[in-house]
Amino acid sequence: MKDSSEPILASDLQQTHGTQNTAEQTMERLIFSLSELEHLGQTLISGYGNFNHSSKTYLRITLGTLQVTRGVILRYHTTGQNLDVIASTPEQVFAPIPIESEEVAGLLQHAVIENISPPTVLKEFFIRSAELVEAVDIRLWVPLKIQDEFLGIIGLGRFLGRETLEEWEKELLTTLAHQISIAIAYSQMVEGIQSEKFRLFMLAESAPQICQLLQPEDAAEQVVLQAVSFLDANAGALMLTSPEQQELELRYAFPETLVETAAAQYNGNQLIIPCGEEVPVAQDATSVDMLKSVVNDGLPGHCLPEFDTLFGGKNLMAVPIPGREGDILGVLVVGDKEERGGRIAPFTDEDVVLLDSFAKQAGVAIENAHLHQEALEARQLQAEMEEARKIQVNLIPDNLPDIPGYEVAGHYEPRGPVGGDYYDCISLPTGRWGLAIADVSGKGMQAALLMATLRAGLISELSRVQNGTSEDTGKETRPSTMYAELAEMAMTLNSLLYASGTEEKYATFFYSHLNPETDVLTTLNAGHNPPLLIRKDGTSKWLGEEVGGIPLGMFPNDMVSSIAEYEAEHIELVSGDVVVYYTDGVTETVNVEDEYYDEDRLFEASKACKNDSAEAIREHLHDAVMKFQGEADQFDDLTLLILKKK
């Protein structure tokens, strides 16, 4: 300190005056900087901007206030575990800089870090930042943070007129860094709120849209596309469960190549995953294990790319799709969430909540679409059943004809709207008669069409058969000739039904050729229940029990001979003889005690009423079966055809 008696030199006055000017300039810069910071803060708070847009201004204010030539602001992304350069002087594009969690912890422990002497934990980070350090000539690093939350870093280059910052400048820098940190945090909060508001708005908008889709395929497609959109994902898939088979089946995937990838990875042709067994899901669980777990446990699941063996290595998240009854309808999968800049980021807890909420809406949409489809199918089935009923009504005779010397009565009672039984009494041109009874497997339109095919084939064949007479004399031919003609007819009908039906469709068939003049009844049995012959004297016989063949349409003709050839037999009827034709709906009627009516009861009931008229016998047998059935449900179609010799 100079003595007061010493003269004041001009240089001293200039220095003092310069210091005052520097202080005044610094104050002016500081006031201007604070004014700009306040303006920027108001802009952010008003919602008219975000930090990325304002970052260049924040950097300019910082550099101008501290008289620094170059600098950079880096923003931290937690999902990507990297730092992005969002503002730099000079302006230049830099690649994101990866940063480890322990390096983040190291940065949080310091207010200011000099580039020439970084802490040991940060040396690798500074090596990865070498390109940025060289381009900006960074001398000083200032972490941006609020309490223990790391937000980014400011890097400062060369200082004007000095090698380092003074202590008061470092304090000012700390204040500026705190303001920038607040701006980043507020901007993140606003961005998060806006993003969630938008996603919730989209979620609310999507609900009525997808619930209006009435085709299951359309609903599945829109559910996947909406989920991909909500989560900013690159891929998505919908898999639905099949409760009967305990399987999970892929219904729709985006993009379409995902289907090919999944099928190739799993089984090469289709994507069906058994999901009934319990699956313990570990950290290294595959996507298949994860999906099974989501179905079994009803909880969201995750699968990392290195363990995805199904969708080609993606960061997957899946949630269950609940049904109205609390069951799991399937699984909604999204993959590879993409952030700005194309980075693939992990799914957050908020993403899980959003997708889980959307999956509940998706469940309603999927069930609505399936219920609509079921209603359409039910209406279609009802229409088909009505058509089948009309076909069947036309096949069953309203009234049976009068056969000279005989009585005929019939009864047909289908179990449902459309049955599979058939009987007929056909007048032949030569005065002979054909009596037929059949039972077509199954019910509905297919059974009705097969029955119509059988009747059309039978009428066609009967017009060809000689009807038991010689073309030259008109006299009765030998039985062997008639047998051969009926056997040939059976083979023709077998071929016709085999070509017209499927493996499960066939018909048991019994045909009787009656000559009223000779009272000869020639019969052929194709796998049908043997009719019962009750003689006037009380003796009986089951017709076609030992002679006959297999049901029609079950096997091709070239296999019939190796199984059971069609053979006919004949009997002569006398006055008072009764033939009872029936289908298995009679003998297999079940009562409440699970007992069958069986052939023995049919025999006893037929014997008891053999002296009655054909119509009275029909009524007696029907009443006996109904009494035996009691309160039990009808087992099958019930058909009776009674032939009695007067």
Stockholm file with secondary structure:
# STOCKHOLM 1.0

chainA/1-646         MKDSSEPILASDLQQTHGTQNTAEQTMERLIFSLSELEHLGQTLISGYGNFNHSSKTYLRITLGTLQVTRGVILRYHTTGQNLDVIASTPEQVFAPIPIESEEVAGLLQHAVIENISPPTVLKEFFIRSAELVEAVDIRLWVPLKIQDEFLGIIGLGRFLGRETLEEWEKELLTTLAHQISIAIAYSQMVEGIQSEKFRLFMLAESAPQICQLLQPEDAAEQVVLQAVSFLDANAGALMLTSPEQQELELRYAFPETLVETAAAQYNGNQLIIPCGEEVPVAQDATSVDMLKSVVNDGLPGHCLPEFDTLFGGKNLMAVPIPGREGDILGVLVVGDKEERGGRIAPFTDEDVVLLDSFAKQAGVAIENAHLHQEALEARQLQAEMEEARKIQVNLIPDNLPDIPGYEVAGHYEPRGPVGGDYYDCISLPTGRWGLAIADVSGKGMQAALLMATLRAGLISELSRVQNGTSEDTGKETRPSTMYAELAEMAMTLNSLLYASGTEEKYATFFYSHLNPETDVLTTLNAGHNPPLLIRKDGTSKWLGEEVGGIPLGMFPNDMVSSIAEYEAEHIELVSGDVVVYYTDGVTETVNVEDEYYDEDRLFEASKACKNDSAEAIREHLHDAVMKFQGEADQFDDLTLLILKKK
#=GR chainA/1-646 SS CCCTTSCCCHHHHHHHHHHHHHHHHHHHHHHHHHHHHHHHHHHHHHTSCCHHHHHHHHHHHHHHHHTBSCEEEEEEETTTTEEEEEEEESCCCCCCEECCHHHHHHHHTCSCEETTSCCGGGHHHHHHTHHHHHHHTCCEEEEEEETTEEEEEEEECCBTTSSSCCHHHHHHHHHHHHHHHHHHHHHHHHHHHHHHHHHHHHHHHHHHHHHTCCSHHHHHHHHHHHHHHHTTEEEEEEEEEETTTTEEEEEEEESTHHHHHHHHHHTSSCCEEECCSCCCCCTTCCHHHHHHHHHHHCSCEEECGGGCTTTTSCCEEEEEEECTTSCEEEEEEEEEEECGGGCEECCCHHHHHHHHHHHHHHHHHHHHHHHHHHHHHHHHHHHHHHHHHHHHHHHSCSSCCCCTTEEEEEEEECSSSSCCEEEEEEECTTSCEEEEEEEESSCHHHHHHHHHHHHHHHHHHHHHSCTTBCTTTCCBCCHHHHHHHHHHHHHHHHHHHHHHSCTTCCEEEEEEEEETTTTEEEEEEEBCCCCEEECTTSCEEETTSSSCBCCBTSSCHHHHHHHCCCCEEEEECCTTCEEEEECHHHHTCBCTTCCBCHHHHHHHHHHHTTTSCHHHHHHHHHHHHHHHHTTSCCCSCEEEEEEEEC
#=GC SS_cons         CCCTTSCCCHHHHHHHHHHHHHHHHHHHHHHHHHHHHHHHHHHHHHTSCCHHHHHHHHHHHHHHHHTBSCEEEEEEETTTTEEEEEEEESCCCCCCEECCHHHHHHHHTCSCEETTSCCGGGHHHHHHTHHHHHHHTCCEEEEEEETTEEEEEEEECCBTTSSSCCHHHHHHHHHHHHHHHHHHHHHHHHHHHHHHHHHHHHHHHHHHHHHTCCSHHHHHHHHHHHHHHHTTEEEEEEEEEETTTTEEEEEEEESTHHHHHHHHHHTSSCCEEECCSCCCCCTTCCHHHHHHHHHHHCSCEEECGGGCTTTTSCCEEEEEEECTTSCEEEEEEEEEEECGGGCEECCCHHHHHHHHHHHHHHHHHHHHHHHHHHHHHHHHHHHHHHHHHHHHHHHSCSSCCCCTTEEEEEEEECSSSSCCEEEEEEECTTSCEEEEEEEESSCHHHHHHHHHHHHHHHHHHHHHSCTTBCTTTCCBCCHHHHHHHHHHHHHHHHHHHHHHSCTTCCEEEEEEEEETTTTEEEEEEEBCCCCEEECTTSCEEETTSSSCBCCBTSSCHHHHHHHCCCCEEEEECCTTCEEEEECHHHHTCBCTTCCBCHHHHHHHHHHHTTTSCHHHHHHHHHHHHHHHHTTSCCCSCEEEEEEEEC
//
